[in-house]
Amino acid sequence: MPTSAKSWELSAELITLQIRWFGLFVGFTLANTWAPPENRLFLNGILALGTVYAILDVVWHRRGDVFLARWPLFTSLMEAVFIGLLCHFDYGFQNSPFRFYYFLSLVVCAMRYSPRVTYSSLALHCFSLACLAVVEGASYESSVALLLLLVFLGWTTWASTALAALLRMTGDELSLLNTQLEGRIKRRTRELQESQALVVQQEKLAAFGLLAAGIAHEVGNPLAAISSLVQVMNRKPLEDEMHEKLALIDGQLRRIHRTLQELIQFSRPAVNEVVSCSVHQTIETALEIAKYYKRKKGKYIETHFAPDLPNIQFARDALTQVFLNLILNSLDATEEGGRIDITTETVDSSVRVIVQDNGHGIDDEARERLFQPYVTTKSTGTGLGLFVCHNILENSGGKIELVESTRAGTVFCVTLPLGVATAT
C-alpha cells in the first residue's frame, strides 16, 4: 500500500475511534437513563460487545494497522446488526436516538473506504431498517418515517462520499507537492554544498598559487646569484673543457629561471577581461605549462592548426585554463608512448578545437555525469576540472562536449564563438 494511502487510512481510523468511543459513551448514558428499564440489561450487553470491538480497534491502531481492514463489509454488517439491536431494544427505529448511529456509521465508512464499500454499507443499513420495520409492524406512519430515514441516509452517503473524495484528492495533491518540495530542497542543498566545496577548493588553489609564487621568487634570487658567479668564472682564462661545463651549467640555470618565471606568471590571478586573442597562441601557452607535468614524459602531442584562423573575443586566462585542463586529462588517460592530437578549424561562425587521445577512455557511469562537479575517473582528481571548463564556456557563449570515448581513445570538442564573449 502506498505511504500516502496508508497515512490516510490511519488518520481516518483515528477519527473513527474517537467517534466510536463517543458513541459508546453516549450509548451507555442513554441505555441507563432514557431506555426502557426492562431492556437496559440487553442494551448494556450490546454496548459491552461494541466496547470489546473498540478496544481491539485501538490495539490494532497502536500497531500501525486497522482492525479487520481486509473485511470492511463484515465491519459494516456488524454495525448494521449492532445499531438495529440497539434501536429494537430501545423505542424502535422511529423514536430511538440510536437510529442516528446509522448516519455516523456511513460518514465514518465514507472516510475510511471506497465509494463502492460505502454504498454497500448503505444497502446493509437499509436492510437492517427494513427488518426493524417488519419486526415492529408496518403502519402508515412507520412507513413514512422509514422512507424519510432511508432518503436521508442516501443523501448522507452521497455527501460524505463526495467530501471524502475531495479530501483524499487534496491530500494526494499536498503529498505530491510536499514530495516535490522535499526534492527541490535536497537538490538546492546539494547544489549549495557543491558550491561551498568549490569555493573552498578555489581558495586552496589560490593559496597554492601564492605559495608557488613565493617559493619561485625565493629560489630565483639565489639562482640569479649563482648564474652571475658562473658567468664571472666563465670570463676567466680556463681550460676549454671547463668553459664548456660552465656554459652548460649557465644554460641549465637559465632553464630553471625560465621555469620559475612561467610558474610565477601562471600563479598570478586570472584576468577576466575579454580581449582579442589567438586560439593557437592560447593552446601553445597551455602546452608550455603542460610540458612540466610529470606524466608528460614519453608522450607525444601534435597540433594541426587551421591556417588563417581568426582571432576570437574571449578572456585569455580562462581559455588557457580550458585547454590546459583538457591536455592534462589526456596526459592522464594515456600511457607512455601515447599520442594526443589537437586540431583547430572554422565552422560557420565559430572556431572548433578538437582534442583527441588514444587513452583508456571514460566509463559509461562517469560519462553520463561528466560535466557535473566532483565526477572524476582519477584516484587523485578533484572532479572539478571539466565542471569549471563547462561553466567558463557556457557563460561565454561557447560549449564543450564529449564527442566519443571508447577503449581506443577519447575525443573532446570545444566550440568558441567568433563574436564578442562576456567575461567569465
C-alpha positions as CSV (number, residue, x, y, z in Angstrom):
1,M,0.0,0.0,0.0
2,P,1.4,3.5,-0.9
3,T,2.6,5.6,2.0
4,S,0.0,8.3,1.4
5,A,-2.9,5.8,1.3
6,K,-1.6,4.2,4.5
7,S,-1.3,7.5,6.2
8,W,-4.9,8.5,5.1
9,E,-6.2,5.2,6.4
10,L,-4.6,5.5,9.8
11,S,-5.8,9.1,10.1
12,A,-9.3,8.2,9.2
13,E,-9.1,5.3,11.7
14,L,-8.1,7.7,14.4
15,I,-11.2,9.8,13.7
16,T,-13.3,6.6,13.7
17,L,-12.0,5.6,17.1
18,Q,-12.9,9.0,18.5
19,I,-16.4,8.8,17.1
20,R,-16.8,5.2,18.2
21,W,-15.8,5.9,21.8
22,F,-18.0,9.0,21.9
23,G,-20.9,6.9,20.6
24,L,-20.3,4.2,23.2
25,F,-20.2,6.8,26.0
26,V,-23.5,8.4,24.8
27,G,-24.9,4.9,24.3
28,F,-24.3,3.8,27.9
29,T,-25.7,7.1,29.1
30,L,-28.9,6.6,27.1
31,A,-29.2,3.0,27.9
32,N,-29.1,3.7,31.7
33,T,-31.2,6.8,31.7
34,W,-33.5,7.1,28.7
35,A,-34.1,3.5,27.6
36,P,-36.9,1.3,28.9
37,P,-35.9,-0.1,32.3
38,E,-36.8,-3.7,31.4
39,N,-34.4,-3.7,28.4
40,R,-31.4,-1.9,29.9
41,L,-29.6,-5.2,30.6
42,F,-29.8,-6.1,26.9
43,L,-28.7,-2.7,25.8
44,N,-25.7,-2.7,28.2
45,G,-24.7,-6.1,26.9
46,I,-24.8,-5.0,23.3
47,L,-22.8,-1.9,24.1
48,A,-20.3,-4.1,26.0
49,L,-19.7,-6.1,22.9
50,G,-19.2,-2.8,21.0
51,T,-16.7,-1.8,23.6
52,V,-14.7,-5.0,23.1
53,Y,-14.6,-4.3,19.4
54,A,-13.5,-0.7,20.0
55,I,-10.7,-1.9,22.3
56,L,-9.4,-4.3,19.7
57,D,-9.6,-1.5,17.2
58,V,-7.4,0.7,19.5
59,V,-4.8,-2.2,19.9
60,W,-4.5,-2.6,16.1
61,H,-4.3,1.2,15.6
62,R,-1.3,1.4,18.0
63,R,0.4,-1.3,16.0
64,G,0.0,0.9,12.9
65,D,-2.7,-1.1,11.4
66,V,-6.5,-1.2,11.1
67,F,-8.6,-4.0,12.7
68,L,-10.4,-6.1,10.1
69,A,-9.0,-3.9,7.3
70,R,-9.4,-6.6,4.7
71,W,-13.1,-7.2,5.5
72,P,-14.8,-3.7,5.6
73,L,-18.2,-5.1,4.6
74,F,-18.1,-7.5,7.6
75,T,-17.5,-4.5,9.8
76,S,-20.4,-2.7,8.2
77,L,-22.6,-5.8,8.7
78,M,-21.7,-5.9,12.4
79,E,-22.5,-2.2,12.7
80,A,-25.9,-2.7,11.0
81,V,-26.8,-5.5,13.3
82,F,-25.4,-3.6,16.3
83,I,-27.4,-0.4,15.6
84,G,-30.5,-2.4,14.7
85,L,-30.5,-4.3,18.0
86,L,-30.0,-1.1,20.0
87,C,-33.0,0.5,18.2
88,H,-35.1,-2.7,18.7
89,F,-34.5,-2.9,22.5
90,D,-34.9,0.8,22.9
91,Y,-38.1,2.5,21.5
92,G,-37.9,1.3,17.9
93,F,-36.3,3.0,14.9
94,Q,-39.0,5.8,14.9
95,N,-38.3,7.0,18.4
96,S,-34.9,5.7,19.4
97,P,-32.0,8.1,19.4
98,F,-29.8,5.2,18.4
99,R,-31.1,5.5,14.8
100,F,-28.7,8.4,14.3
101,Y,-25.8,5.9,14.7
102,Y,-26.7,4.8,11.1
103,F,-25.6,8.2,9.9
104,L,-22.4,8.2,11.9
105,S,-21.6,4.7,10.6
106,L,-22.0,5.8,7.0
107,V,-20.0,9.0,7.5
108,V,-17.1,7.0,9.0
109,C,-17.4,4.4,6.3
110,A,-17.1,7.1,3.6
111,M,-13.9,8.5,5.2
112,R,-12.3,5.0,5.6
113,Y,-13.3,3.1,2.5
114,S,-14.1,3.4,-1.2
115,P,-17.5,4.6,-2.5
116,R,-18.3,1.0,-3.5
117,V,-17.9,-0.2,0.1
118,T,-19.8,2.9,1.4
119,Y,-22.8,2.3,-0.8
120,S,-22.7,-1.4,0.0
121,S,-22.8,-0.4,3.7
122,L,-25.8,1.8,2.9
123,A,-27.6,-1.2,1.5
124,L,-26.8,-3.2,4.7
125,H,-28.2,-0.4,6.9
126,C,-31.3,-0.1,4.7
127,F,-31.8,-3.8,5.1
128,S,-31.4,-3.5,8.9
129,L,-34.0,-0.8,9.0
130,A,-36.4,-2.8,6.8
131,C,-36.0,-5.8,9.2
132,L,-36.8,-3.5,12.1
133,A,-39.9,-2.2,10.3
134,V,-41.1,-5.7,9.7
135,V,-40.5,-6.8,13.3
136,E,-42.2,-3.8,14.8
137,G,-45.1,-4.0,12.4
138,A,-45.8,-1.9,9.4
139,S,-48.1,1.2,9.6
140,Y,-48.6,4.3,7.6
141,E,-46.6,6.4,10.0
142,S,-43.8,3.9,10.3
143,S,-43.6,3.5,6.5
144,V,-43.3,7.3,6.0
145,A,-40.7,7.5,8.8
146,L,-38.8,4.6,7.3
147,L,-38.9,6.2,3.8
148,L,-37.7,9.6,5.1
149,L,-34.9,7.9,7.1
150,L,-33.8,5.9,4.0
151,V,-33.8,9.1,1.9
152,F,-31.7,11.0,4.5
153,L,-29.3,8.0,4.8
154,G,-28.9,8.0,1.0
155,W,-28.2,11.8,0.9
156,T,-25.7,11.5,3.8
157,T,-23.9,8.7,2.0
158,W,-23.7,10.7,-1.2
159,A,-22.5,13.9,0.5
160,S,-20.0,12.0,2.7
161,T,-18.6,10.1,-0.2
162,A,-18.1,13.3,-2.2
163,L,-16.5,15.1,0.7
164,A,-14.2,12.2,1.4
165,A,-13.1,12.0,-2.3
166,L,-12.4,15.7,-2.2
167,L,-10.3,15.3,0.9
168,R,-8.4,12.4,-0.5
169,M,-7.7,14.3,-3.7
170,T,-6.5,17.3,-1.7
171,G,-4.3,15.1,0.5
172,D,-2.8,13.4,-2.5
173,E,-2.0,16.7,-4.2
174,L,-0.5,18.1,-0.9
175,S,1.5,14.9,-0.6
176,L,2.8,15.2,-4.1
177,L,3.6,18.9,-3.6
178,N,5.4,18.0,-0.4
179,T,7.5,15.3,-2.2
180,Q,8.4,17.8,-4.9
181,L,9.3,20.4,-2.3
182,E,11.5,17.9,-0.4
183,G,13.2,17.0,-3.7
184,R,13.8,20.7,-4.5
185,I,15.2,21.3,-1.0
186,K,17.5,18.3,-1.3
187,R,18.7,19.4,-4.8
188,R,19.2,23.0,-3.6
189,T,21.1,21.8,-0.5
190,R,23.3,19.6,-2.6
191,E,24.0,22.4,-5.1
192,L,24.8,24.7,-2.1
193,Q,27.2,22.1,-0.6
194,E,28.8,21.7,-4.0
195,S,29.2,25.4,-4.4
196,Q,30.7,25.7,-1.0
197,A,33.1,22.9,-1.7
198,L,34.1,24.5,-5.0
199,V,34.8,27.8,-3.2
200,V,37.0,26.0,-0.7
201,Q,38.8,24.3,-3.5
202,Q,39.3,27.6,-5.3
203,E,40.7,29.1,-2.1
204,K,43.1,26.3,-1.8
205,L,44.3,26.7,-5.4
206,A,44.6,30.5,-4.8
207,A,46.7,29.9,-1.7
208,F,48.8,27.3,-3.6
209,G,49.4,29.9,-6.3
210,L,50.6,32.5,-3.8
211,L,52.8,29.9,-2.2
212,A,54.2,28.8,-5.5
213,A,54.9,32.4,-6.5
214,G,56.7,33.0,-3.2
215,I,58.8,29.9,-3.5
216,A,59.7,30.7,-7.1
217,H,60.7,34.2,-6.0
218,E,62.9,32.9,-3.1
219,V,64.5,30.3,-5.3
220,G,65.0,32.8,-8.1
221,N,67.2,35.1,-6.1
222,P,70.0,32.6,-5.3
223,L,69.7,31.1,-8.8
224,A,70.4,34.6,-10.2
225,A,73.4,34.9,-7.9
226,I,74.8,31.5,-8.9
227,S,74.3,32.4,-12.6
228,S,76.2,35.6,-12.2
229,L,79.1,33.8,-10.5
230,V,79.2,31.2,-13.2
231,Q,79.3,33.9,-15.9
232,V,82.1,35.7,-14.0
233,M,84.1,32.5,-13.7
234,N,83.5,31.8,-17.4
235,R,85.2,35.1,-18.3
236,K,88.4,34.0,-16.7
237,P,91.1,32.1,-18.6
238,L,90.3,28.5,-18.1
239,E,90.6,25.2,-20.0
240,D,88.3,24.7,-22.9
241,E,86.6,21.8,-21.1
242,M,85.9,24.0,-18.0
243,H,84.4,26.7,-20.2
244,E,82.1,24.1,-21.8
245,K,81.0,22.8,-18.4
246,L,80.4,26.4,-17.1
247,A,78.4,27.2,-20.2
248,L,76.4,24.0,-19.7
249,I,75.7,25.0,-16.0
250,D,74.7,28.5,-17.1
251,G,72.3,27.1,-19.7
252,Q,70.7,24.8,-17.1
253,L,70.4,27.7,-14.6
254,R,68.7,29.8,-17.3
255,R,66.3,27.0,-18.0
256,I,65.4,26.8,-14.3
257,H,65.0,30.5,-14.2
258,R,62.6,30.4,-17.2
259,T,60.6,27.6,-15.5
260,L,60.3,29.7,-12.4
261,Q,59.2,32.7,-14.4
262,E,56.5,30.7,-16.1
263,L,55.4,29.4,-12.7
264,I,55.1,32.9,-11.4
265,Q,53.2,34.0,-14.5
266,F,50.8,31.2,-14.2
267,S,50.2,31.7,-10.4
268,R,49.1,35.3,-10.9
269,P,45.4,36.0,-10.5
270,A,43.5,35.3,-13.7
271,V,42.5,38.3,-15.8
272,N,38.9,38.0,-16.9
273,E,38.9,40.9,-19.3
274,V,37.6,40.0,-22.7
275,V,40.3,40.7,-25.4
276,S,41.1,39.7,-28.9
277,C,43.2,36.6,-28.6
278,S,44.6,33.9,-30.9
279,V,43.3,30.4,-30.2
280,H,46.6,29.0,-31.5
281,Q,48.7,31.1,-29.1
282,T,46.4,30.2,-26.2
283,I,46.9,26.5,-27.0
284,E,50.7,27.0,-27.2
285,T,50.6,28.7,-23.8
286,A,48.7,25.7,-22.3
287,L,51.2,23.3,-23.9
288,E,54.2,25.3,-22.5
289,I,52.7,24.9,-19.0
290,A,51.8,21.2,-19.6
291,K,55.4,20.3,-20.6
292,Y,56.3,20.5,-16.9
293,Y,53.7,17.9,-15.9
294,K,55.3,14.7,-14.6
295,R,53.1,12.5,-16.8
296,K,54.1,14.3,-20.0
297,K,57.3,12.1,-20.3
298,G,57.2,9.7,-23.1
299,K,54.0,11.0,-24.7
300,Y,53.6,12.9,-28.0
301,I,51.4,15.9,-28.6
302,E,50.8,17.1,-32.2
303,T,49.0,20.2,-33.3
304,H,47.1,20.5,-36.5
305,F,46.3,24.2,-36.8
306,A,44.0,25.6,-39.4
307,P,45.6,28.3,-41.5
308,D,44.4,31.9,-41.1
309,L,42.3,31.1,-38.1
310,P,40.6,34.3,-37.0
311,N,41.0,35.7,-33.5
312,I,38.2,35.5,-31.0
313,Q,36.9,37.8,-28.3
314,F,37.5,35.9,-25.0
315,A,39.1,36.0,-21.5
316,R,42.6,34.8,-22.4
317,D,43.4,33.3,-18.9
318,A,40.1,31.4,-18.8
319,L,40.6,30.0,-22.2
320,T,44.1,28.9,-21.3
321,Q,42.6,27.1,-18.3
322,V,40.1,25.2,-20.5
323,F,42.8,24.0,-22.9
324,L,45.3,23.2,-20.1
325,N,42.7,21.0,-18.3
326,L,41.8,19.1,-21.5
327,I,45.5,18.5,-22.2
328,L,46.3,17.3,-18.6
329,N,43.3,15.0,-18.7
330,S,44.5,13.5,-22.0
331,L,48.0,13.0,-20.5
332,D,46.5,11.2,-17.5
333,A,44.4,9.0,-19.8
334,T,47.3,7.8,-22.0
335,E,50.2,5.5,-21.2
336,E,53.8,6.0,-22.1
337,G,54.1,6.3,-25.9
338,G,50.6,7.7,-26.1
339,R,49.5,10.3,-28.6
340,I,47.4,13.5,-28.3
341,D,46.2,15.4,-31.3
342,I,44.9,19.0,-31.1
343,T,43.1,20.2,-34.2
344,T,41.5,23.6,-35.0
345,E,39.1,24.5,-37.7
346,T,36.5,27.1,-38.5
347,V,32.9,26.0,-38.8
348,D,30.2,28.6,-39.8
349,S,30.5,31.4,-37.3
350,S,32.6,29.6,-34.7
351,V,36.0,28.1,-34.0
352,R,36.3,24.4,-33.1
353,V,39.2,22.9,-31.2
354,I,39.3,19.1,-31.1
355,V,41.4,17.3,-28.5
356,Q,41.9,13.6,-29.2
357,D,43.9,11.0,-27.4
358,N,44.4,7.2,-27.6
359,G,44.0,6.6,-23.9
360,H,41.8,4.2,-21.9
361,G,38.6,6.2,-22.4
362,I,35.8,7.1,-19.9
363,D,33.5,4.5,-18.4
364,D,29.7,4.8,-19.0
365,E,28.7,5.8,-15.5
366,A,31.1,8.8,-15.4
367,R,30.3,9.7,-19.0
368,E,26.7,10.5,-18.1
369,R,27.7,13.0,-15.3
370,L,31.0,14.1,-16.8
371,F,30.4,17.9,-16.5
372,Q,28.9,17.8,-13.0
373,P,31.1,18.7,-10.0
374,Y,33.2,16.0,-8.2
375,V,32.9,13.5,-11.0
376,T,36.3,12.0,-11.8
377,T,37.9,8.8,-13.0
378,K,41.3,9.6,-11.4
379,S,42.2,8.4,-7.9
380,T,43.8,11.8,-7.1
381,G,41.4,14.0,-9.1
382,T,39.1,16.7,-7.7
383,G,36.4,16.2,-10.2
384,L,36.2,20.0,-10.8
385,G,38.2,20.5,-14.0
386,L,35.6,19.7,-16.6
387,F,32.9,21.3,-14.5
388,V,34.9,24.6,-14.4
389,C,35.6,24.3,-18.1
390,H,31.9,23.7,-18.9
391,N,30.9,26.8,-16.8
392,I,33.6,29.0,-18.4
393,L,32.5,28.2,-21.9
394,E,28.8,28.2,-21.2
395,N,28.9,31.6,-19.6
396,S,30.9,32.9,-22.6
397,G,28.6,31.6,-25.4
398,G,30.8,28.5,-26.2
399,K,30.4,24.9,-25.3
400,I,32.4,21.7,-24.6
401,E,31.1,18.3,-25.5
402,L,32.3,14.7,-25.4
403,V,32.3,13.5,-29.0
404,E,33.4,10.0,-28.4
405,S,35.0,7.8,-25.7
406,T,36.0,4.2,-26.2
407,R,38.9,2.0,-25.1
408,A,40.7,3.2,-28.1
409,G,40.6,6.9,-27.0
410,T,38.6,10.0,-26.3
411,V,37.6,13.0,-28.3
412,F,36.5,16.3,-26.9
413,C,35.3,19.3,-28.9
414,V,35.4,22.9,-27.8
415,T,33.3,25.3,-29.8
416,L,34.1,29.0,-29.4
417,P,32.0,31.9,-30.9
418,L,33.7,34.4,-33.2
419,G,31.5,37.1,-31.7
420,V,32.1,39.0,-28.5
421,A,32.1,36.8,-25.4
422,T,31.3,38.1,-22.0
423,A,33.8,37.9,-19.1
424,T,33.6,34.8,-17.0
